[in-house]
Amino acid sequence: MGQQSLILVLLASLTVGVVLYTTGRTNDGGTQVTAVAQADDFGREAAQVGLERMVRRLVSTPLVWADTAAFTIPETTYGPATYRTRIVDYLHAHGPAKPAPAIESTMVLDDTVTVESVGTFVDGRTGDPREYVLRATYIKGVTDVGIGYPSRMAFATDKTLTMNGNNEVRQGTSDYPANVHANGMLDVFGSSRVEGTGSYSDQLSGGSPSSHFFPPTQEDGSMPPLTQSVDPVPFIPTDFSDLTRFSGAEAYTVASGGGGGNGKGKGKGGGNGNGEGQGGGRGFQISGNSVENLESSGWQQNLGGATVTGAGTPDNPFQWFINGDLGLQGNSGLQFYRDGTNAYGKRNQAHIEIYVNGDLTLGGGGNTGMITPTYEQVPSATTSATIVQNWIAENLPEGVSLWIYVNGNVTFNGNVGLVGRIKANGSVDFKGGGNKTNVIGGVEAIGDITPKGGIMVYSTLPASTGTEPSLNYNVPQGVHLIAYTEWMEGATPVIAEAP
């Protein structure tokens, strides 16, 4: 609705504050002036219709504007006249059309485009075509949506999502959808169930959508689609090319895993020490349970006494960088919290960012592994939905506040409890856990995502404090006119200020 209003305002503004051209008309009793004026009026009206169509296309384009056929409207009849449109300039890329009249140049910026609509009417007296030109430069109106589209999904992949077996994707809260998306193929079959819409950009496969997708009714009483085909959405990989950007992390772990040595940890506060990483190609392995108040003492467990205070808050999330693989062994757990209690009387949740410059493996050996930004333990996957949703409301009032960014692949082995969002540059594989793997948050990947066995995912709103730049991006929201001129071919164009 906002875009439509913006279009109407924009189109109405095109006729306001415009200085008209000089035609050099003569008065031979009014006949010639009347015929020429009528021809120009028909041409201008047709050109306005062409520009209106162009603006609609600019508004509806989700990502970039470019000199493509999508914006080139061929000669189209409108009443007694015709119109055609083209892109004149986009990022200094000039089209092949005839040279434009000499008018003041407009600096062309990113996401800025100059378009032209030409209305043509054949003069009945002379048989000559008269062309009326409208030229306008637009810049995108954008809305900062914060967390990107993939990070709002329970599952989101740039490739294929294959859900096989007894998998369930549920709403973590009644007001947050449990949707899934694949830029490639969406393949859901077996007993898998999604309490949301499944979107895809390539193809839909698997069983009947009515057997697997159950989106809740919206507030206005309407029913969302079970599945829908959409344009591909952007997936931006986490950048691990420059490791110096992680030098300020509260914990920095080297996990070469080559010869049985321990990983090294250091704190921002100056403490250095050996962690409990195990070698043999296994990278840094977490063993045992740690329940840490990050705000009071930092994370001392497994990092040789490194103490960092003031971390784990929304304004200062705790950052842990692992240069290598990370594994969570069976029956191990990390529970993080911070000072004070929330409105429900629960310990305040922590805000954490974990960067893994390698692969991530969670669980194994039939035991239970757990990572959570809460003092309370993660409910098991067999816990009733009502109890889990109450747990989410009471322990995560600030949204899911743990992010794990992985440069490689992610593997869930056996039984895992995770409260957080995983963002992987590689693929994510769930090996199956017999209805005992519970994820409160979501998973997104550049590669394939393959939940199988018994996986439970409660889609939950992410916290707005994720600082990874690629998480945040602007969404086009209408266009703004910044320059405008019009003329009749052969006349002197006059620049008009944008309204």
C-alpha positions as a Python dict, from the first residue, in 0.01 Angstrom:
ca = {
    (1, 'M'): (0, 0, 0),
    (2, 'G'): (289, 232, 84),
    (3, 'Q'): (446, 171, -256),
    (4, 'Q'): (119, 243, -438),
    (5, 'S'): (75, 570, -250),
    (6, 'L'): (428, 669, -334),
    (7, 'I'): (368, 599, -704),
    (8, 'L'): (55, 815, -708),
    (9, 'V'): (230, 1101, -534),
    (10, 'L'): (525, 1072, -769),
    (11, 'L'): (315, 1065, -1084),
    (12, 'A'): (111, 1359, -968),
    (13, 'S'): (430, 1552, -903),
    (14, 'L'): (551, 1510, -1258),
    (15, 'T'): (315, 1782, -1378),
    (16, 'V'): (398, 2025, -1098),
    (17, 'G'): (664, 2296, -1119),
    (18, 'V'): (773, 2207, -1474),
    (19, 'V'): (891, 2489, -1698),
    (20, 'L'): (766, 2428, -2051),
    (21, 'Y'): (975, 2443, -2368),
    (22, 'T'): (977, 2705, -2643),
    (23, 'T'): (819, 2572, -2965),
    (24, 'G'): (857, 2862, -3204),
    (25, 'R'): (493, 2830, -3312),
    (26, 'T'): (338, 3088, -3545),
    (27, 'N'): (-15, 3223, -3551),
    (28, 'D'): (-173, 3187, -3894),
    (29, 'G'): (-525, 3236, -3776),
    (30, 'G'): (-499, 2970, -3503),
    (31, 'T'): (-518, 2661, -3723),
    (32, 'Q'): (-151, 2571, -3717),
    (33, 'V'): (-109, 2651, -3349),
    (34, 'T'): (-413, 2439, -3259),
    (35, 'A'): (-293, 2138, -3463),
    (36, 'V'): (60, 2153, -3327),
    (37, 'A'): (-59, 2199, -2970),
    (38, 'Q'): (-294, 1903, -3007),
    (39, 'A'): (-12, 1688, -3143),
    (40, 'D'): (211, 1785, -2854),
    (41, 'D'): (-64, 1722, -2600),
    (42, 'F'): (-124, 1372, -2739),
    (43, 'G'): (249, 1303, -2739),
    (44, 'R'): (297, 1432, -2383),
    (45, 'E'): (3, 1230, -2252),
    (46, 'A'): (140, 913, -2411),
    (47, 'A'): (485, 985, -2267),
    (48, 'Q'): (335, 1025, -1919),
    (49, 'V'): (168, 685, -1946),
    (50, 'G'): (500, 531, -2046),
    (51, 'L'): (675, 695, -1753),
    (52, 'E'): (406, 569, -1518),
    (53, 'R'): (466, 213, -1637),
    (54, 'M'): (840, 262, -1593),
    (55, 'V'): (798, 388, -1235),
    (56, 'R'): (586, 85, -1148),
    (57, 'R'): (863, -141, -1276),
    (58, 'L'): (1128, 47, -1079),
    (59, 'V'): (925, 16, -759),
    (60, 'S'): (861, -355, -805),
    (61, 'T'): (1224, -444, -877),
    (62, 'P'): (1357, -601, -554),
    (63, 'L'): (1731, -570, -593),
    (64, 'V'): (1910, -362, -858),
    (65, 'W'): (1824, -136, -1147),
    (66, 'A'): (2014, -203, -1466),
    (67, 'D'): (2000, -132, -1838),
    (68, 'T'): (1799, -443, -1923),
    (69, 'A'): (1499, -539, -2132),
    (70, 'A'): (1289, -535, -1816),
    (71, 'F'): (1281, -158, -1833),
    (72, 'T'): (1271, -115, -2211),
    (73, 'I'): (911, -84, -2326),
    (74, 'P'): (887, -105, -2706),
    (75, 'E'): (661, 117, -2915),
    (76, 'T'): (316, 86, -2757),
    (77, 'T'): (-7, 240, -2882),
    (78, 'Y'): (-192, 478, -2654),
    (79, 'G'): (-497, 644, -2810),
    (80, 'P'): (-390, 828, -3124),
    (81, 'A'): (-25, 828, -3012),
    (82, 'T'): (245, 582, -2908),
    (83, 'Y'): (510, 569, -2635),
    (84, 'R'): (837, 387, -2572),
    (85, 'T'): (1071, 388, -2271),
    (86, 'R'): (1435, 310, -2200),
    (87, 'I'): (1703, 354, -1936),
    (88, 'V'): (1934, 638, -2030),
    (89, 'D'): (2191, 604, -1753),
    (90, 'Y'): (2254, 358, -1474),
    (91, 'L'): (2588, 365, -1296),
    (92, 'H'): (2730, 554, -1597),
    (93, 'A'): (2622, 274, -1833),
    (94, 'H'): (2476, 452, -2135),
    (95, 'G'): (2221, 286, -2359),
    (96, 'P'): (2256, 263, -2737),
    (97, 'A'): (1984, 517, -2813),
    (98, 'K'): (2048, 832, -3015),
    (99, 'P'): (2235, 1112, -2836),
    (100, 'A'): (2023, 1309, -2594),
    (101, 'P'): (1993, 1687, -2613),
    (102, 'A'): (2255, 1881, -2421),
    (103, 'I'): (2106, 1918, -2073),
    (104, 'E'): (2267, 1956, -1736),
    (105, 'S'): (2419, 1629, -1624),
    (106, 'T'): (2303, 1461, -1303),
    (107, 'M'): (2555, 1274, -1092),
    (108, 'V'): (2474, 906, -1118),
    (109, 'L'): (2504, 724, -788),
    (110, 'D'): (2457, 365, -683),
    (111, 'D'): (2089, 273, -699),
    (112, 'T'): (2021, 579, -914),
    (113, 'V'): (1872, 558, -1260),
    (114, 'T'): (1777, 804, -1535),
    (115, 'V'): (1487, 694, -1753),
    (116, 'E'): (1327, 836, -2063),
    (117, 'S'): (974, 805, -2203),
    (118, 'V'): (902, 927, -2554),
    (119, 'G'): (548, 994, -2676),
    (120, 'T'): (497, 1013, -3054),
    (121, 'F'): (204, 1159, -3247),
    (122, 'V'): (185, 1191, -3625),
    (123, 'D'): (88, 1542, -3735),
    (124, 'G'): (-215, 1496, -3960),
    (125, 'R'): (-137, 1812, -4157),
    (126, 'T'): (219, 1727, -4250),
    (127, 'G'): (244, 1352, -4189),
    (128, 'D'): (552, 1412, -3974),
    (129, 'P'): (594, 1245, -3636),
    (130, 'R'): (631, 1477, -3337),
    (131, 'E'): (811, 1339, -3033),
    (132, 'Y'): (759, 1458, -2677),
    (133, 'V'): (1027, 1345, -2429),
    (134, 'L'): (1004, 1307, -2051),
    (135, 'R'): (1331, 1235, -1873),
    (136, 'A'): (1355, 1170, -1500),
    (137, 'T'): (1620, 1057, -1252),
    (138, 'Y'): (1518, 847, -955),
    (139, 'I'): (1691, 721, -645),
    (140, 'K'): (1569, 427, -442),
    (141, 'G'): (1363, 483, -135),
    (142, 'V'): (1472, 212, 107),
    (143, 'T'): (1362, 70, 437),
    (144, 'D'): (1620, -76, 673),
    (145, 'V'): (1464, -405, 775),
    (146, 'G'): (1752, -501, 1002),
    (147, 'I'): (1765, -880, 999),
    (148, 'G'): (1765, -1011, 642),
    (149, 'Y'): (1502, -1236, 489),
    (150, 'P'): (1690, -1569, 527),
    (151, 'S'): (1753, -1497, 895),
    (152, 'R'): (1379, -1474, 955),
    (153, 'M'): (1314, -1831, 837),
    (154, 'A'): (1316, -2153, 1038),
    (155, 'F'): (1514, -2306, 750),
    (156, 'A'): (1658, -2106, 460),
    (157, 'T'): (1902, -2222, 194),
    (158, 'D'): (2049, -2085, -124),
    (159, 'K'): (2027, -2436, -268),
    (160, 'T'): (1803, -2734, -174),
    (161, 'L'): (1601, -2799, 142),
    (162, 'T'): (1519, -3170, 182),
    (163, 'M'): (1305, -3266, 482),
    (164, 'N'): (1277, -3644, 512),
    (165, 'G'): (1131, -3826, 809),
    (166, 'N'): (953, -3714, 1121),
    (167, 'N'): (1066, -3350, 1124),
    (168, 'E'): (859, -3065, 1262),
    (169, 'V'): (890, -2689, 1223),
    (170, 'R'): (671, -2506, 1474),
    (171, 'Q'): (603, -2151, 1584),
    (172, 'G'): (813, -2049, 1882),
    (173, 'T'): (560, -1777, 1959),
    (174, 'S'): (208, -1735, 1827),
    (175, 'D'): (294, -1412, 1644),
    (176, 'Y'): (606, -1537, 1461),
    (177, 'P'): (569, -1752, 1147),
    (178, 'A'): (749, -2082, 1106),
    (179, 'N'): (830, -2044, 736),
    (180, 'V'): (1095, -2223, 529),
    (181, 'H'): (1264, -2119, 204),
    (182, 'A'): (1489, -2265, -66),
    (183, 'N'): (1636, -2072, -357),
    (184, 'G'): (1671, -2410, -522),
    (185, 'M'): (1437, -2706, -473),
    (186, 'L'): (1199, -2738, -178),
    (187, 'D'): (1153, -3110, -111),
    (188, 'V'): (936, -3207, 188),
    (189, 'F'): (804, -3560, 229),
    (190, 'G'): (760, -3843, 479),
    (191, 'S'): (595, -3727, 803),
    (192, 'S'): (756, -3383, 801),
    (193, 'R'): (532, -3097, 907),
    (194, 'V'): (575, -2718, 880),
    (195, 'E'): (356, -2469, 1067),
    (196, 'G'): (413, -2206, 802),
    (197, 'T'): (454, -2140, 431),
    (198, 'G'): (716, -2306, 215),
    (199, 'S'): (869, -2078, -50),
    (200, 'Y'): (1100, -2178, -332),
    (201, 'S'): (1265, -2022, -636),
    (202, 'D'): (1344, -2327, -849),
    (203, 'Q'): (1101, -2613, -799),
    (204, 'L'): (869, -2779, -551),
    (205, 'S'): (900, -3151, -491),
    (206, 'G'): (796, -3410, -234),
    (207, 'G'): (447, -3481, -107),
    (208, 'S'): (127, -3284, -142),
    (209, 'P'): (160, -2937, 21),
    (210, 'S'): (-166, -2990, 209),
    (211, 'S'): (-4, -3285, 387),
    (212, 'H'): (303, -3095, 504),
    (213, 'F'): (235, -2720, 531),
    (214, 'F'): (-5, -2575, 788),
    (215, 'P'): (35, -2196, 808),
    (216, 'P'): (-177, -2035, 1081),
    (217, 'T'): (-463, -1804, 990),
    (218, 'Q'): (-360, -1439, 982),
    (219, 'E'): (-507, -1170, 1205),
    (220, 'D'): (-742, -1048, 930),
    (221, 'G'): (-883, -1398, 889),
    (222, 'S'): (-707, -1471, 562),
    (223, 'M'): (-514, -1790, 501),
    (224, 'P'): (-150, -1766, 382),
    (225, 'P'): (-45, -1986, 90),
    (226, 'L'): (79, -2335, 173),
    (227, 'T'): (365, -2294, -73),
    (228, 'Q'): (464, -2019, -313),
    (229, 'S'): (716, -1959, -589),
    (230, 'V'): (920, -1643, -531),
    (231, 'D'): (1220, -1468, -683),
    (232, 'P'): (1556, -1582, -540),
    (233, 'V'): (1651, -1397, -223),
    (234, 'P'): (2008, -1286, -146),
    (235, 'F'): (2229, -1506, 71),
    (236, 'I'): (2544, -1324, 177),
    (237, 'P'): (2825, -1544, 313),
    (238, 'T'): (3002, -1447, 632),
    (239, 'D'): (3343, -1302, 547),
    (240, 'F'): (3635, -1495, 696),
    (241, 'S'): (3894, -1365, 448),
    (242, 'D'): (4047, -1112, 690),
    (243, 'L'): (4094, -1270, 1031),
    (244, 'T'): (4228, -950, 1181),
    (245, 'R'): (3873, -831, 1219),
    (246, 'F'): (3830, -1094, 1493),
    (247, 'S'): (4133, -977, 1691),
    (248, 'G'): (3912, -789, 1936),
    (249, 'A'): (3698, -1091, 2023),
    (250, 'E'): (3659, -1166, 2394),
    (251, 'A'): (3779, -1521, 2324),
    (252, 'Y'): (4011, -1623, 2041),
    (253, 'T'): (4077, -1994, 1999),
    (254, 'V'): (4327, -2156, 1765),
    (255, 'A'): (4205, -2504, 1680),
    (256, 'S'): (4448, -2647, 1428),
    (257, 'G'): (4378, -2995, 1561),
    (258, 'G'): (4693, -3135, 1409),
    (259, 'G'): (4897, -3313, 1672),
    (260, 'G'): (4699, -3356, 1988),
    (261, 'G'): (4779, -3014, 2128),
    (262, 'N'): (4542, -2793, 2318),
    (263, 'G'): (4372, -2495, 2159),
    (264, 'K'): (4485, -2155, 2284),
    (265, 'G'): (4249, -1900, 2426),
    (266, 'K'): (4298, -1537, 2511),
    (267, 'G'): (4074, -1271, 2656),
    (268, 'K'): (4042, -908, 2562),
    (269, 'G'): (4140, -823, 2916),
    (270, 'G'): (4488, -966, 2873),
    (271, 'G'): (4451, -1318, 3005),
    (272, 'N'): (4600, -1598, 2794),
    (273, 'G'): (4588, -1966, 2847),
    (274, 'N'): (4534, -2313, 2711),
    (275, 'G'): (4188, -2440, 2639),
    (276, 'E'): (4065, -2795, 2645),
    (277, 'G'): (4083, -2845, 2270),
    (278, 'Q'): (4180, -3192, 2158),
    (279, 'G'): (4400, -3266, 1858),
    (280, 'G'): (4400, -3551, 1613),
    (281, 'G'): (4229, -3351, 1342),
    (282, 'R'): (3922, -3293, 1558),
    (283, 'G'): (3973, -2923, 1612),
    (284, 'F'): (3858, -2762, 1936),
    (285, 'Q'): (3627, -2994, 2130),
    (286, 'I'): (3399, -2870, 2408),
    (287, 'S'): (3366, -3118, 2692),
    (288, 'G'): (3181, -3094, 3021),
    (289, 'N'): (2922, -2839, 3126),
    (290, 'S'): (2976, -2465, 3168),
    (291, 'V'): (2720, -2226, 3316),
    (292, 'E'): (2869, -1879, 3276),
    (293, 'N'): (2763, -1530, 3381),
    (294, 'L'): (2933, -1337, 3102),
    (295, 'E'): (2850, -994, 3237),
    (296, 'S'): (3016, -1051, 3574),
    (297, 'S'): (3319, -1261, 3491),
    (298, 'G'): (3340, -1337, 3123),
    (299, 'W'): (3394, -1695, 3018),
    (300, 'Q'): (3662, -1858, 3232),
    (301, 'Q'): (3579, -2221, 3163),
    (302, 'N'): (3812, -2387, 2908),
    (303, 'L'): (3996, -2064, 2835),
    (304, 'G'): (4267, -2064, 3097),
    (305, 'G'): (4106, -1811, 3329),
    (306, 'A'): (4059, -1536, 3071),
    (307, 'T'): (3825, -1284, 3232),
    (308, 'V'): (3628, -1025, 3039),
    (309, 'T'): (3366, -816, 3213),
    (310, 'G'): (3089, -613, 3056),
    (311, 'A'): (3027, -861, 2772),
    (312, 'G'): (2717, -1051, 2680),
    (313, 'T'): (2486, -749, 2680),
    (314, 'P'): (2280, -629, 2383),
    (315, 'D'): (2520, -337, 2331),
    (316, 'N'): (2832, -546, 2384),
    (317, 'P'): (2774, -907, 2275),
    (318, 'F'): (3029, -1168, 2375),
    (319, 'Q'): (3234, -1271, 2070),
    (320, 'W'): (3420, -1599, 2042),
    (321, 'F'): (3634, -1673, 1737),
    (322, 'I'): (3759, -2026, 1663),
    (323, 'N'): (4023, -2051, 1392),
    (324, 'G'): (3950, -2410, 1297),
    (325, 'D'): (3680, -2669, 1356),
    (326, 'L'): (3454, -2668, 1662),
    (327, 'G'): (3290, -2972, 1817),
    (328, 'L'): (3044, -3019, 2100),
    (329, 'Q'): (3098, -3364, 2248),
    (330, 'G'): (2823, -3580, 2393),
    (331, 'N'): (2672, -3474, 2728),
    (332, 'S'): (2845, -3137, 2707),
    (333, 'G'): (2684, -2800, 2740),
    (334, 'L'): (2735, -2425, 2736),
    (335, 'Q'): (2483, -2209, 2918),
    (336, 'F'): (2539, -1833, 2917),
    (337, 'Y'): (2351, -1563, 3104),
    (338, 'R'): (2412, -1218, 3252),
    (339, 'D'): (2338, -1013, 3563),
    (340, 'G'): (1986, -955, 3687),
    (341, 'T'): (1647, -1106, 3611),
    (342, 'N'): (1381, -1028, 3351),
    (343, 'A'): (1011, -956, 3395),
    (344, 'Y'): (943, -1330, 3433),
    (345, 'G'): (1194, -1370, 3714),
    (346, 'K'): (1441, -1561, 3493),
    (347, 'R'): (1811, -1480, 3470),
    (348, 'N'): (1878, -1231, 3190),
    (349, 'Q'): (1978, -1394, 2865),
    (350, 'A'): (2322, -1332, 2716),
    (351, 'H'): (2402, -1199, 2368),
    (352, 'I'): (2670, -1406, 2196),
    (353, 'E'): (2835, -1433, 1855),
    (354, 'I'): (3044, -1742, 1776),
    (355, 'Y'): (3257, -1746, 1461),
    (356, 'V'): (3389, -2083, 1341),
    (357, 'N'): (3651, -2069, 1066),
    (358, 'G'): (3602, -2435, 984),
    (359, 'D'): (3331, -2697, 1037),
    (360, 'L'): (3088, -2724, 1329),
    (361, 'T'): (2981, -3059, 1475),
    (362, 'L'): (2716, -3076, 1746),
    (363, 'G'): (2643, -3388, 1950),
    (364, 'G'): (2747, -3746, 1902),
    (365, 'G'): (2752, -4085, 2062),
    (366, 'G'): (2382, -4087, 2139),
    (367, 'N'): (2431, -3831, 2414),
    (368, 'T'): (2295, -3481, 2450),
    (369, 'G'): (2484, -3162, 2370),
    (370, 'M'): (2351, -2815, 2448),
    (371, 'I'): (2430, -2452, 2365),
    (372, 'T'): (2203, -2176, 2491),
    (373, 'P'): (2221, -1805, 2586),
    (374, 'T'): (2004, -1879, 2889),
    (375, 'Y'): (2059, -1994, 3246),
    (376, 'E'): (1777, -2246, 3206),
    (377, 'Q'): (1850, -2569, 3019),
    (378, 'V'): (1704, -2626, 2674),
    (379, 'P'): (1378, -2824, 2676),
    (380, 'S'): (1399, -3161, 2508),
    (381, 'A'): (1239, -3219, 2170),
    (382, 'T'): (978, -3443, 2330),
    (383, 'T'): (852, -3164, 2557),
    (384, 'S'): (502, -3044, 2469),
    (385, 'A'): (479, -2742, 2238),
    (386, 'T'): (294, -2538, 2499),
    (387, 'I'): (569, -2586, 2756),
    (388, 'V'): (842, -2502, 2503),
    (389, 'Q'): (659, -2190, 2388),
    (390, 'N'): (619, -2077, 2750),
    (391, 'W'): (991, -2142, 2803),
    (392, 'I'): (1070, -1923, 2500),
    (393, 'A'): (849, -1640, 2624),
    (394, 'E'): (1001, -1644, 2972),
    (395, 'N'): (1368, -1696, 2884),
    (396, 'L'): (1402, -1516, 2550),
    (397, 'P'): (1207, -1189, 2581),
    (398, 'E'): (1479, -1019, 2373),
    (399, 'G'): (1459, -1277, 2094),
    (400, 'V'): (1710, -1548, 2009),
    (401, 'S'): (2040, -1385, 2105),
    (402, 'L'): (2302, -1644, 2009),
    (403, 'W'): (2443, -1649, 1654),
    (404, 'I'): (2687, -1909, 1522),
    (405, 'Y'): (2860, -1816, 1194),
    (406, 'V'): (3033, -2111, 1026),
    (407, 'N'): (3273, -2087, 733),
    (408, 'G'): (3237, -2457, 651),
    (409, 'N'): (2974, -2726, 701),
    (410, 'V'): (2753, -2803, 1001),
    (411, 'T'): (2662, -3150, 1124),
    (412, 'F'): (2407, -3237, 1392),
    (413, 'N'): (2485, -3582, 1533),
    (414, 'G'): (2229, -3748, 1755),
    (415, 'N'): (2065, -3544, 2028),
    (416, 'V'): (2129, -3171, 2040),
    (417, 'G'): (1964, -2879, 2215),
    (418, 'L'): (2043, -2546, 2050),
    (419, 'V'): (1896, -2205, 2128),
    (420, 'G'): (2033, -1983, 1855),
    (421, 'R'): (2066, -1923, 1484),
    (422, 'I'): (2324, -2092, 1265),
    (423, 'K'): (2447, -1915, 953),
    (424, 'A'): (2669, -2146, 746),
    (425, 'N'): (2871, -2077, 433),
    (426, 'G'): (2855, -2450, 359),
    (427, 'S'): (2582, -2712, 405),
    (428, 'V'): (2391, -2825, 714),
    (429, 'D'): (2320, -3195, 771),
    (430, 'F'): (2101, -3337, 1047),
    (431, 'K'): (2190, -3700, 1101),
    (432, 'G'): (1870, -3769, 1292),
    (433, 'G'): (1805, -3799, 1660),
    (434, 'G'): (1484, -3994, 1712),
    (435, 'N'): (1279, -3688, 1805),
    (436, 'K'): (1551, -3566, 2040),
    (437, 'T'): (1716, -3280, 1851),
    (438, 'N'): (1557, -2948, 1943),
    (439, 'V'): (1649, -2615, 1778),
    (440, 'I'): (1494, -2296, 1911),
    (441, 'G'): (1582, -2033, 1653),
    (442, 'G'): (1666, -2135, 1298),
    (443, 'V'): (1923, -2244, 1042),
    (444, 'E'): (2034, -2083, 716),
    (445, 'A'): (2302, -2199, 474),
    (446, 'I'): (2458, -2123, 138),
    (447, 'G'): (2463, -2499, 75),
    (448, 'D'): (2195, -2767, 114),
    (449, 'I'): (2000, -2823, 436),
    (450, 'T'): (1894, -3182, 500),
    (451, 'P'): (1690, -3246, 817),
    (452, 'K'): (1618, -3615, 858),
    (453, 'G'): (1521, -3845, 1138),
    (454, 'G'): (1341, -3661, 1416),
    (455, 'I'): (1423, -3290, 1421),
    (456, 'M'): (1218, -3029, 1606),
    (457, 'V'): (1262, -2661, 1520),
    (458, 'Y'): (1081, -2377, 1697),
    (459, 'S'): (1105, -2073, 1470),
    (460, 'T'): (1173, -1776, 1696),
    (461, 'L'): (1235, -1407, 1635),
    (462, 'P'): (1607, -1328, 1631),
    (463, 'A'): (1741, -1053, 1856),
    (464, 'S'): (1809, -725, 1679),
    (465, 'T'): (2163, -708, 1813),
    (466, 'G'): (2336, -931, 1560),
    (467, 'T'): (2631, -717, 1450),
    (468, 'E'): (2747, -917, 1149),
    (469, 'P'): (2711, -660, 865),
    (470, 'S'): (2578, -911, 614),
    (471, 'L'): (2277, -971, 838),
    (472, 'N'): (2144, -623, 785),
    (473, 'Y'): (2039, -480, 452),
    (474, 'N'): (1794, -235, 303),
    (475, 'V'): (1482, -331, 113),
    (476, 'P'): (1363, -109, -175),
    (477, 'Q'): (1053, 82, -80),
    (478, 'G'): (932, 303, -363),
    (479, 'V'): (1137, 559, -553),
    (480, 'H'): (1218, 928, -514),
    (481, 'L'): (1238, 1176, -802),
    (482, 'I'): (1558, 1384, -784),
    (483, 'A'): (1572, 1545, -1132),
    (484, 'Y'): (1325, 1601, -1416),
    (485, 'T'): (1301, 1766, -1757),
    (486, 'E'): (1074, 1749, -2062),
    (487, 'W'): (1091, 1874, -2417),
    (488, 'M'): (957, 1834, -2766),
    (489, 'E'): (1220, 1715, -3014),
    (490, 'G'): (1368, 2014, -3191),
    (491, 'A'): (1289, 2251, -2903),
    (492, 'T'): (1511, 2372, -2622),
    (493, 'P'): (1474, 2156, -2310),
    (494, 'V'): (1435, 2325, -1975),
    (495, 'I'): (1549, 2166, -1650),
    (496, 'A'): (1289, 2155, -1375),
    (497, 'E'): (1370, 2107, -1010),
    (498, 'A'): (1240, 1790, -856),
    (499, 'P'): (931, 1855, -646),
}
